[in-house]
Amino acid sequence: MRNAVEWFGYASSSVVAVSLLMRSLIKLRWINLAGALMFTTYGLLIRAYPVALLNFAIAGITVCCLAKIYRQKDQLKLVPVGAGSALLAEFL
């Protein structure tokens, strides 16, 4: 059983490490959330309560960040650009 718990800890570390390789912030947050919840479980299994508490807090922060991302509305608008516009010239 002890060996399985250790491997679960290694798996948790791997998930967190993989999350840092994501290009998309949303993917990073979701995978990091999974890793934090796994580490919380790992901390509880080995009775390392500071590890569990810290990772539970990280999971909560990640949930708040994800909620903020999903609540955010894009604020894009069309801007008319004429043929002699400096913006158009810079773009082209």
HELIX and SHEET records of a PDB file:
HELIX    1   1 ARG A    2  SER A   19  1                                  18    
HELIX    2   2 LEU A   25  LEU A   45  1                                  21    
HELIX    3   3 TYR A   49  ARG A   71  1                                  23    
HELIX    4   4 ALA A   86  PHE A   91  1                                   6    
END                                                                             
